[in-house]
């Protein structure tokens, strides 16, 4: 019986997606200290989705006999986070990284369920990213091709 991560390229891409999800969960925690109460529910919803995808990736990797990479204790931010706008800008980077990682995984698997999860992750990242771009004053609100790389 074969699984969705039997090919090493798919396993490596799944590890990268896991790393992006770990970083997004951490970034959500940091951002929560700076965002307004009006952003709290959207942030909580996005963080929950990242945790669920992280946990699903851990399960897939373990089922494939791979050791899932643990989360780092902390992550370097591209810029200091000091207020709501900089917290939103951090979340833009996190969502772009998630979309990029999942796109890479999509390119390396033919597994229908994993591809469905990947497309859902990319759509969620683009949707959340648009909210955080608006909050941070970043344009365009939606990149031409989410997941196409840094600042996608």
Buried (B, 14 or more C-beta within 10 A) or exposed (E): EEBBBEBEEBBBBBBBBBBBBBBBBBBBEBBBEBBEEEBEEBBEEBBEBBBEBBEBBBEBBEEBEBEBBEBEEEBEBEEEBEEBBBBBBBBBBBBBBBBBBBBBBBEBBEBEEBBEBBEEBBEBBBBBBBBBBEBBEBEEEEBEEBBEEEEB
